[in-house]
Amino acid sequence: MEKYRGAEEDRARALQRVTKLSLHLVEPGAAGAAAERRQVVAEPCAMALRAPAAGKFEGLTSYMREKHWDLQEKVLEFFNSRPDLQTPVEISMAEHRELCMRQLRALVQEANIRPFRLMLEDPGKYFAVTRAIGSVDMSLGIKMGVQYSLWGGSVINLGTQKHRDRFLDGIDNLDYPGCFAMTELHHGSNVQGLQTTATFDPAADEFVINTPNDGAIKWWIGNAALHGKFATVFARLLLPSSAGHGGPADMGIHAFIVPIRDLATHRSLPGVEIRDCGHKVGLNGVDNGALKFSGVRIPRDNLLNRFGDVSSDGKYSSSLPTAGKRFAATLGELVGGRVGLAYSSVNVLKLGATIAVRYSLLRQQFGPPNQPEVCILDYQSQQQKLMPMVASAYAFHFATLFMVDRYSEMKKTHDEEIVADVHALSAGLKSYITSYTAKSLSVCREACGGHGYAAVNRFGSLRNDHDIFQTFEGDNTVLLQQVAGDLLKQYQEKFKGTALAVTWNYLRDSMATYLSQPNPITSRWEGEDHLRNPKFQLDAFRYRTSRLLQTAAMRLRKHSKTLGSFGAWNRCLNHLLTLAESHIESVILEKFIEAVDNCPNRKTREVLKLVCDLYALDRIWNDIGTYRNVDYVAPNKAKAIQKLRDYLCFQVRGVAGQLINAFGIPPEATRAPIAMQSDAYSSYTRQVGFQEYIPAAGAAGLFDSD
């Protein structure tokens, strides 16, 4: 009897909770007068997706629309008009690879969109095309990136005018499909450890490319297995000893243009062994291969010689004084790949969030007795899975737009300060955003239950294709260490009076302001106006970063005395990774706040402020232990942050449909049946072969009673 009574009480409490939630949909609960004034009233489920894309926030879609949106629309419209170029849900690896090549040729030769020219003239336009192409097929986006950003970008950025004159047109029109051969079987992120050699032969005025051991085989090289005819090969430049004795002089890692297939017959050239890396977890439209070189001779002019050159008599020259500076300059010119991955990853997050939120608004499940079922986005658990994700997509949107603008400025001015800024910013944003997106895609799949597991609804392909973004262009853990190292360098230079890079400017005052003892009064403030104040939010983010930076410097100094610099770094590694992520979160929040402040439309600004507050308080709550440990936030304030964060999830749910519509992703880009704005299940059942149900004559009354 007691067991029965307990179960009944549990059911009663659950019913009371659902009833209370239903009332919230009409009028917000008592969360303070200020909250009521700012409350965005939720719409009924049936209306949430059927409202026009702009809804009552007319300026939201236009404010989110990027400068080159018309170019993205042109790309999407072209592929939508060509069913023969659309990637089916089920396709073999061989078919997918050939389809990707046909898609790329059609884009360039039929749609007359020239990504390489766009990259050289206006990087913003190139990244816009990259984002649109990634919506068509992520394999196509990566294949295009290999051809133009990596192979083409290396020739243009690391070579000189003679290379531009010889190769630009062929790369642009796809006569010269190529590869970017940096990664080796034993070395990926550690580029300075590459073992492939390029030995200069003065008698023949040629370089001889060799793979000295199996560990030096170039591995995972996109475009190599099938389509590439050239490769930019990163190798150790070896010169004959000037004294006439001893081993060759090692001048460090340089880049060389190496033909790998005959232009006419497409057969692999003598000394070039090409193998297929085979089926992968994702991106099987990209033909990744392995390259092994045995005495392959190339002309001296095939050295990409912008930062270092070799004369016909074997003399080395460079405008940069040390091998370290040459290496840094070489990698610095390749930073565009990281910019593109971070920018594209935001689009993948938007796609995943769009599908999951639209499904959650349409799917109805359970509800009060004898009343209609409620949509699953009305459940607090679903809101807390998806609403912070939507807020993060908005935050990343504005941060990556800033990064693309900085990158474009860097390419125009070649300003050293901007170069350093973009290098660290792109490393941090690429690692942070791609890691967050990878985790979020799994959450989206789970939030959509069994339907999320259907391949046609895309979570599987999105998750698998995007997963490697965490490794491309530098492993995320390695890139975060670069950010931490740059922060420590800036920390040291602060005390030398050196100017700080733009992105790190807040550190100028942080040591004095943010590292002072927490105010015992403000640490207890828990009012909504205070918690939603951008100054409090940004100060909290920056306090955490500043404290982590100071303690990291102290720990490294301490451990280096006994463990040496490498041992000390490894001992503090988790601390350093947390420091880098904290800094990047601070930069993202700063750019989001600026975007809110700069929004000209009052109603749009209000909804953006709501989303920005959720992003900020969600991140603070996720690391509340750090703030509690140093008394930056008192227990009552921590509880208030949690409550407000939960309430903001509820408020954002009320405009979730409009927020994802403002991403501007058309149906041909989402393509998931459960992401339709209406009649999702009709579309879904047709996908698996059912005919649309039409009631038989005389049975209509069964369906008319409602």
C-alpha positions in Angstrom: 0.0 0.0 0.0 2.8 2.4 0.9 4.5 1.5 -2.4 1.3 2.3 -4.3 0.8 5.6 -2.4 4.4 6.6 -3.2 4.0 5.9 -6.9 0.7 7.9 -6.9 2.5 10.8 -5.2 5.3 10.7 -7.9 2.7 10.8 -10.7 0.9 13.7 -9.0 4.1 15.6 -8.7 4.9 14.9 -12.4 1.4 16.1 -13.4 1.8 19.2 -11.3 5.2 20.0 -13.0 3.7 19.5 -16.5 0.7 21.6 -15.7 2.9 24.4 -14.3 5.0 24.2 -17.5 1.9 24.5 -19.6 0.9 27.6 -17.7 4.3 29.1 -18.4 3.6 28.9 -22.1 0.9 31.5 -21.6 2.4 33.6 -19.0 5.8 33.5 -17.4 6.1 32.6 -13.7 7.0 35.0 -10.9 10.7 35.5 -11.7 10.6 39.2 -10.9 9.2 42.3 -12.5 12.3 42.9 -14.6 12.0 39.4 -16.0 8.4 39.9 -16.9 9.1 43.1 -18.8 11.7 41.3 -20.9 9.9 38.0 -21.2 9.5 36.8 -24.8 6.2 34.9 -24.7 6.4 31.4 -26.1 4.2 30.4 -29.0 2.1 27.2 -29.1 3.9 24.2 -30.7 1.8 24.3 -33.9 2.7 27.9 -34.5 6.4 27.8 -33.6 7.6 26.7 -37.0 4.8 28.0 -39.2 5.6 31.6 -38.4 7.4 33.5 -41.2 11.2 33.2 -41.0 11.5 36.8 -39.8 8.7 36.5 -37.3 8.2 39.5 -35.0 11.9 40.1 -35.0 12.0 41.5 -38.5 15.7 42.5 -38.3 17.1 39.2 -36.9 17.5 37.4 -40.3 18.9 40.4 -42.0 21.3 41.0 -39.1 22.5 37.4 -39.2 22.9 37.5 -43.0 26.5 37.7 -43.9 28.1 40.1 -46.5 28.3 37.4 -49.2 25.1 35.6 -48.6 24.1 36.1 -52.2 27.1 34.1 -53.3 26.1 31.3 -50.9 22.6 31.3 -52.3 23.9 31.1 -55.8 25.9 28.0 -55.0 23.0 26.3 -53.2 20.6 27.2 -56.0 23.0 25.7 -58.6 23.2 22.4 -56.9 19.5 22.3 -56.1 18.8 22.7 -59.8 21.0 19.7 -60.6 19.7 16.4 -59.1 22.5 14.6 -60.9 25.0 16.4 -58.6 23.3 15.8 -55.3 24.8 13.2 -53.0 22.4 10.3 -52.2 22.1 9.0 -48.6 23.5 5.6 -49.7 26.6 5.7 -52.0 29.7 3.6 -52.3 33.1 5.1 -51.7 34.2 4.8 -55.3 31.0 6.5 -56.5 31.2 9.2 -53.9 34.8 10.1 -54.9 33.9 10.4 -58.6 30.8 12.4 -57.7 32.8 14.9 -55.6 35.1 15.5 -58.5 32.2 16.0 -60.9 30.6 18.4 -58.4 33.8 20.4 -58.1 34.2 20.6 -61.9 30.6 21.6 -62.3 31.0 24.4 -59.8 34.0 25.8 -61.5 33.2 25.1 -65.2 29.4 25.3 -65.3 28.4 27.6 -62.5 31.5 29.7 -63.3 32.3 30.1 -59.6 36.1 30.3 -59.3 37.0 29.7 -55.6 40.8 30.2 -56.3 40.3 33.6 -57.8 37.9 34.5 -54.9 40.5 33.4 -52.4 43.1 35.7 -53.9 40.8 38.7 -54.4 38.5 38.5 -51.4 39.0 35.7 -48.8 35.6 36.5 -47.3 33.9 35.4 -50.6 36.0 32.2 -50.7 34.9 31.3 -47.2 31.3 32.0 -48.1 31.6 29.5 -51.0 33.3 27.0 -48.6 30.4 27.2 -46.2 27.8 26.7 -48.9 29.7 23.8 -50.4 29.9 22.2 -47.0 26.1 22.2 -46.9 25.9 20.4 -50.2 28.4 17.7 -49.2 31.1 18.0 -46.6 33.4 15.8 -48.7 33.0 18.3 -51.5 33.9 21.2 -49.2 37.1 19.4 -48.0 38.1 18.4 -51.6 37.7 22.0 -52.7 39.8 23.1 -49.7 42.5 20.7 -50.6 42.6 21.9 -54.2 42.5 25.7 -53.6 43.3 26.5 -50.0 46.1 23.9 -49.4 47.6 23.0 -52.8 46.8 26.3 -54.5 47.4 28.3 -51.3 50.8 26.8 -50.8 51.9 27.6 -54.3 50.7 31.2 -54.1 51.7 31.9 -50.5 55.0 30.1 -50.3 56.1 30.5 -53.9 57.1 33.6 -55.9 55.9 35.2 -59.2 57.4 32.4 -61.4 55.2 29.9 -59.6 52.1 32.0 -59.9 52.7 32.5 -63.6 53.2 28.8 -64.2 50.5 27.3 -62.0 47.8 29.7 -61.2 45.5 29.2 -64.2 45.9 25.4 -64.1 45.0 25.3 -60.4 42.1 27.7 -60.9 40.4 25.8 -63.8 41.2 22.3 -62.4 43.7 21.3 -65.2 46.2 20.9 -62.3 44.5 19.0 -59.5 46.9 18.8 -56.6 47.7 17.6 -53.1 49.2 19.0 -49.9 51.7 16.4 -48.8 52.7 17.5 -45.3 51.6 14.7 -42.8 53.7 11.6 -42.6 53.0 8.2 -41.1 55.1 9.0 -38.0 54.7 12.7 -37.9 51.6 14.9 -38.1 51.5 17.9 -35.8 55.3 17.9 -35.4 56.1 19.4 -38.8 59.7 20.1 -37.7 60.1 16.4 -37.3 59.3 15.4 -40.9 61.8 13.0 -42.4 61.2 13.2 -46.2 64.3 14.7 -47.8 65.0 17.0 -50.7 68.7 16.8 -51.5 70.2 19.4 -53.9 72.3 18.0 -56.8 74.3 21.0 -58.2 75.5 19.0 -61.2 72.0 18.5 -62.5 70.5 21.7 -60.9 67.8 19.5 -59.4 66.4 18.4 -56.1 66.1 14.7 -55.3 63.1 13.8 -53.3 63.3 10.6 -51.1 61.3 8.8 -48.5 64.1 7.5 -46.3 62.0 5.0 -44.3 58.4 3.8 -44.0 57.7 6.2 -41.2 58.3 9.1 -43.7 55.6 8.0 -46.1 53.2 10.9 -46.7 49.9 9.7 -45.3 46.2 10.9 -45.4 47.0 13.1 -48.4 43.7 14.4 -49.9 43.4 14.1 -53.7 46.4 11.7 -53.8 44.6 8.3 -54.2 42.8 9.2 -57.5 42.8 12.7 -58.8 45.9 14.6 -57.9 48.6 15.3 -60.5 50.9 17.5 -58.4 51.8 17.7 -54.7 53.3 20.3 -52.5 55.7 18.1 -50.6 57.1 19.3 -47.3 60.6 18.0 -47.0 64.0 18.6 -45.2 66.2 20.6 -47.6 69.7 19.1 -47.6 72.6 20.9 -49.3 76.1 19.5 -50.1 78.6 20.4 -47.4 80.4 23.6 -48.3 83.7 22.4 -46.9 83.7 19.3 -49.0 83.5 16.9 -46.2 81.0 15.7 -43.6 77.3 15.2 -44.1 74.9 17.5 -46.0 73.8 20.7 -44.4 70.2 20.5 -43.1 68.4 23.8 -43.9 65.1 22.7 -42.3 61.6 22.1 -43.7 60.8 23.6 -47.0 58.0 23.1 -49.6 58.5 21.7 -53.1 56.2 21.2 -56.1 56.5 17.5 -57.1 54.6 16.1 -60.1 53.1 12.7 -59.1 51.1 11.7 -62.2 51.5 12.2 -66.0 49.3 15.0 -67.2 48.3 13.1 -70.3 48.0 9.5 -69.2 47.4 10.1 -65.5 49.8 7.3 -64.6 52.0 7.7 -61.6 55.4 9.0 -62.5 58.7 7.0 -62.1 59.8 6.9 -58.4 56.4 7.9 -57.1 54.5 5.1 -55.4 50.8 5.9 -54.7 48.5 3.9 -52.4 44.9 4.3 -51.3 44.3 4.9 -47.6 40.9 3.3 -48.0 37.5 3.6 -46.4 37.3 6.2 -43.5 34.9 6.9 -40.7 33.6 9.9 -42.8 34.4 12.1 -45.8 34.6 9.2 -48.1 34.2 11.4 -51.1 37.8 12.6 -50.5 40.4 10.3 -52.0 43.0 10.2 -49.3 46.2 8.4 -50.3 49.8 7.7 -49.3 52.9 8.8 -51.2 56.4 7.3 -51.2 59.3 8.8 -53.2 62.4 7.0 -54.5 64.9 9.3 -56.1 62.3 11.6 -57.7 64.1 14.5 -59.5 62.5 17.9 -59.8 63.9 21.2 -61.2 65.5 23.7 -58.8 62.7 26.1 -59.7 60.1 23.8 -58.0 61.3 24.9 -54.6 58.7 27.3 -53.2 61.2 29.9 -52.5 59.5 32.9 -50.9 61.3 32.4 -47.5 64.4 30.5 -48.6 66.1 29.9 -52.0 69.0 27.9 -53.4 71.3 29.1 -56.2 72.6 26.9 -59.0 75.9 26.5 -57.2 74.1 25.3 -54.0 74.3 28.5 -52.0 71.3 29.1 -49.6 69.8 32.5 -49.1 66.9 33.9 -47.1 65.4 37.2 -46.0 64.8 35.7 -42.6 67.8 35.2 -40.3 67.1 31.9 -38.6 65.5 28.5 -39.4 63.0 29.0 -36.7 61.8 32.3 -38.2 61.6 30.7 -41.7 59.6 27.8 -40.3 57.2 30.1 -38.4 56.7 32.3 -41.6 56.0 29.2 -43.7 53.3 27.8 -41.3 51.9 31.3 -40.8 51.1 31.6 -44.4 49.0 28.4 -44.2 46.7 29.7 -41.4 43.8 30.1 -43.8 42.9 26.4 -43.5 42.2 26.9 -39.8 40.1 29.9 -40.5 38.1 28.0 -43.0 37.6 25.0 -40.7 36.4 27.1 -37.8 34.1 29.1 -40.1 32.6 25.9 -41.7 32.2 24.2 -38.3 29.8 26.9 -37.2 27.7 26.1 -40.2 27.7 22.4 -39.2 26.6 23.3 -35.7 23.8 25.5 -37.1 22.7 22.6 -39.3 22.6 20.1 -36.4 20.8 22.6 -34.1 18.3 23.5 -36.9 17.3 19.8 -37.4 17.1 19.1 -33.7 15.1 22.2 -32.7 12.6 21.8 -35.6 12.0 18.2 -34.7 11.7 19.1 -31.0 9.1 21.7 -31.9 7.1 19.3 -34.0 7.4 16.1 -32.0 4.7 15.8 -29.3 5.0 13.4 -26.4 3.0 13.0 -23.1 1.1 15.7 -21.4 -1.6 16.3 -18.7 -4.4 13.7 -18.6 -7.1 14.3 -21.2 -5.2 17.1 -22.8 -3.2 17.3 -26.0 0.4 16.1 -25.8 3.1 18.8 -25.5 6.0 19.2 -27.9 9.3 17.9 -26.5 11.0 21.2 -26.5 8.6 22.2 -23.7 10.4 19.8 -21.4 13.2 21.4 -19.3 15.6 18.6 -20.1 15.3 19.2 -23.9 15.6 22.9 -23.5 18.8 22.5 -21.5 20.3 20.2 -24.1 19.5 22.4 -27.1 19.1 26.1 -26.1 22.7 26.6 -24.9 23.7 25.0 -28.2 21.6 27.6 -30.2 23.2 30.4 -28.1 26.7 29.0 -28.8 25.9 28.9 -32.6 25.1 32.6 -32.4 28.2 33.4 -30.3 30.5 31.4 -32.7 28.8 33.1 -35.7 29.9 36.6 -34.6 33.4 35.4 -33.4 34.2 33.7 -36.8 33.0 36.7 -38.8 35.5 38.8 -36.8 38.2 36.2 -37.5 37.5 36.2 -41.3 37.6 40.0 -41.3 41.0 40.0 -39.5 42.3 37.3 -41.9 41.2 39.4 -44.9 42.9 42.4 -43.3 46.1 40.4 -42.8 46.2 39.3 -46.4 45.9 42.9 -47.6 48.3 44.5 -45.2 50.8 41.7 -44.1 51.0 43.6 -40.8 53.1 41.5 -38.4 50.9 42.3 -35.4 47.8 41.2 -37.3 49.6 38.1 -38.5 50.4 37.1 -34.9 46.9 37.9 -33.8 45.2 35.8 -36.6 47.6 32.9 -36.0 46.6 32.6 -32.3 43.0 33.5 -32.8 42.5 30.9 -35.6 44.2 28.2 -33.6 42.0 28.9 -30.6 38.7 29.2 -32.4 39.3 26.3 -34.7 40.1 24.0 -31.7 37.3 25.3 -29.4 34.5 25.4 -32.0 35.2 22.1 -33.7 35.4 20.3 -30.4 32.1 21.9 -29.2 30.4 21.1 -32.5 31.6 17.5 -32.5 30.1 17.0 -29.0 26.9 18.8 -29.9 26.1 16.7 -32.9 25.9 13.6 -30.6 23.6 15.6 -28.3 21.4 16.5 -31.3 21.2 12.9 -32.4 20.2 11.7 -28.9 17.7 14.6 -28.5 15.9 13.3 -31.6 15.6 9.8 -30.3 15.2 7.0 -32.8 14.5 9.3 -35.7 17.9 10.9 -35.1 19.4 7.5 -35.9 18.0 7.4 -39.4 20.7 8.2 -41.9 18.3 10.3 -43.9 18.0 12.7 -41.0 21.8 13.4 -41.4 23.2 13.3 -37.9 25.3 10.3 -38.7 26.9 11.8 -41.8 27.3 15.3 -40.1 28.9 13.7 -37.1 31.2 11.4 -39.0 32.2 13.9 -41.7 32.8 16.7 -39.2 34.7 14.6 -36.6 38.1 14.9 -38.4 37.8 18.7 -38.2 39.3 18.2 -34.7 42.5 16.9 -36.3 42.7 18.7 -39.6 45.1 21.7 -39.8 46.6 20.8 -36.4 45.3 18.6 -33.6 43.0 20.6 -31.3 45.1 19.7 -28.2 48.3 20.9 -30.0 46.6 24.1 -31.2 45.3 24.9 -27.6 48.9 24.6 -26.4 50.0 27.1 -29.0 47.3 29.5 -27.6 48.6 28.9 -24.1 52.1 29.5 -25.2 51.2 32.7 -26.8 49.3 33.9 -23.7 52.4 33.2 -21.6 54.6 35.1 -24.0 52.2 38.0 -23.8 52.2 37.8 -20.0 56.0 38.0 -20.0 56.0 40.9 -22.5 53.5 42.8 -20.4 56.1 43.3 -17.8 58.6 44.4 -20.4 56.3 47.2 -21.6 55.8 45.6 -25.0 52.6 46.3 -26.9 50.1 43.4 -26.7 48.4 41.8 -29.7 44.9 43.2 -30.3 43.0 40.0 -29.2 44.9 40.0 -25.9 44.4 43.7 -25.0 42.3 43.0 -22.0 45.3 41.4 -20.3 46.9 44.9 -20.1 44.8 45.7 -17.1 43.8 42.3 -15.9 46.6 41.7 -13.6 45.7 44.7 -11.5 41.9 44.6 -11.9 40.9 41.0 -12.3 43.4 39.5 -9.9 42.5 41.7 -6.9 40.7 40.1 -4.0 37.1 39.3 -4.9 34.8 41.9 -3.4 32.8 40.1 -0.6 29.8 42.3 -1.5 29.6 41.8 -5.2 30.4 38.1 -4.8 27.0 37.9 -3.2 25.0 40.0 -5.6 22.3 37.8 -7.1 19.9 40.2 -8.8 18.9 39.5 -12.4 20.0 42.9 -13.6 23.5 42.3 -12.1 23.8 38.7 -13.5 22.6 39.9 -17.0 25.0 42.8 -17.0 27.6 42.4 -19.7 30.3 43.9 -17.5 29.7 41.2 -14.8 29.8 38.5 -17.4 32.9 39.6 -19.2 34.7 40.4 -15.9 33.9 36.9 -14.7 35.3 35.3 -17.9 38.4 37.5 -17.8 39.0 37.0 -14.1 39.1 33.2 -14.7 41.6 33.6 -17.6 43.8 36.0 -15.7 44.0 33.8 -12.7 44.7 30.7 -14.8 47.4 32.6 -16.6 49.1 33.8 -13.5 49.0 30.4 -11.7 50.2 28.7 -14.9 53.2 31.0 -15.1 54.0 30.3 -11.4 53.6 26.6 -11.7 55.8 26.4 -14.8 58.5 28.5 -13.1 58.4 26.2 -10.1 58.5 22.8 -12.0 61.1 23.9 -14.5 63.7 24.0 -11.8 63.4 20.3 -11.3 61.9 18.9 -14.4 63.2 21.2 -17.1 61.1 23.2 -19.5 59.6 20.2 -21.4 58.9 18.3 -18.2 57.3 21.4 -16.5 55.1 22.0 -19.6 53.9 18.4 -19.5 53.3 18.5 -15.8 51.0 21.6 -16.2 49.4 20.5 -19.5 45.8 20.2 -18.4 46.1 23.6 -16.7 47.4 25.1 -19.9 44.6 23.6 -22.0 42.0 25.0 -19.6 43.7 28.4 -19.8 43.6 28.5 -23.6 39.9 27.5 -23.7 39.1 30.1 -21.0 40.8 32.8 -23.1 38.9 31.8 -26.3 35.6 31.8 -24.4 36.4 35.4 -23.3 37.1 36.5 -26.9 33.9 34.8 -28.1 31.8 36.5 -25.4 33.4 39.9 -26.2 32.5 39.7 -29.9 29.0 38.6 -29.0 28.5 41.5 -26.7 29.8 43.9 -29.4 27.4 42.4 -31.9 24.5 42.9 -29.5 25.5 46.5 -28.9 25.9 47.2 -32.6 22.5 45.9 -33.6 20.4 48.8 -34.9 16.9 47.3 -34.4 15.7 47.4 -30.8 13.6 44.2 -30.8 16.3 42.3 -32.6 18.9 43.6 -30.1 16.6 42.4 -27.2 16.4 38.9 -28.5 20.2 38.8 -29.2 20.8 40.0 -25.7 18.7 37.2 -24.3 20.7 34.7 -26.3 24.0 36.3 -25.3 23.1 36.2 -21.6 22.3 32.5 -21.9 25.7 31.8 -23.6 27.5 33.7 -20.8 25.7 32.3 -17.8 25.8 28.8 -19.2 29.6 28.9 -19.5 29.9 30.4 -16.0 27.6 27.7 -14.5 29.6 25.0 -16.3 32.7 26.1 -14.4 31.1 27.3 -11.3 33.5 25.2 -9.2 36.4 27.5 -10.2 34.5 30.6 -9.2 33.4 29.0 -5.9 36.9 27.8 -5.0 38.3 31.4 -5.0 35.2 33.0 -3.5 34.5 35.0 -6.7 30.9 33.7 -6.5 29.2 33.1 -3.1 26.9 30.0 -2.7 23.7 32.0 -2.9 25.0 33.7 -6.1 25.9 30.4 -7.6 22.4 29.1 -7.0 21.0 32.3 -8.6 23.2 31.8 -11.7 21.8 28.3 -12.1 18.2 29.4 -11.7 18.6 32.2 -14.1 20.4 30.1 -16.6 17.6 27.5 -16.5 15.0 30.3 -16.9 16.8 31.8 -19.9 16.7 28.3 -21.5 12.9 28.5 -21.1 12.8 32.0 -22.5 15.0 31.2 -25.5 12.7 28.2 -26.2 9.9 30.7 -26.8 11.7 32.1 -29.8 13.7 29.0 -30.8 11.9 28.6 -34.1 12.6 32.1 -35.1 16.3 31.9 -33.9 17.0 28.9 -36.1 15.1 30.3 -39.1 17.3 33.4 -38.8 20.3 31.2 -39.7 18.9 31.3 -43.2 19.5 27.6 -44.0 17.2 26.6 -46.8 15.5 23.1 -47.0 17.9 22.0 -49.7 20.8 22.5 -47.3 19.2 20.8 -44.2 17.6 18.0 -46.3 16.5 16.0 -43.2 12.8 15.1 -43.3 12.4 15.8 -39.6 13.7 19.3 -40.1 10.8 20.3 -42.3 8.8 23.3 -41.1 5.6 21.5 -41.5 4.3 18.0 -42.6 7.6 16.5 -41.5 6.2 13.1 -40.9 4.5 13.0 -44.3 7.8 13.7 -45.9 9.5 11.2 -43.7 7.1 8.4 -44.5 7.4 9.1 -48.2 11.2 8.9 -47.8 10.9 5.2 -46.9 8.3 4.4 -49.6 4.8 4.8 -48.1 2.2 6.5 -50.2 0.3 9.4 -48.7 -2.8 8.1 -46.9 -6.2 9.2 -48.4 -9.3 8.0 -46.4 -11.6 5.7 -48.4 -15.1 7.0 -49.4 -17.5 6.7 -46.5 -14.8 6.7 -43.9 -14.2 10.4 -43.9 -16.5 10.9 -41.0 -14.0 9.1 -38.8 -11.5 12.0 -39.4 -14.0 14.9 -39.5 -15.1 14.7 -35.9 -12.3 16.8 -34.7 
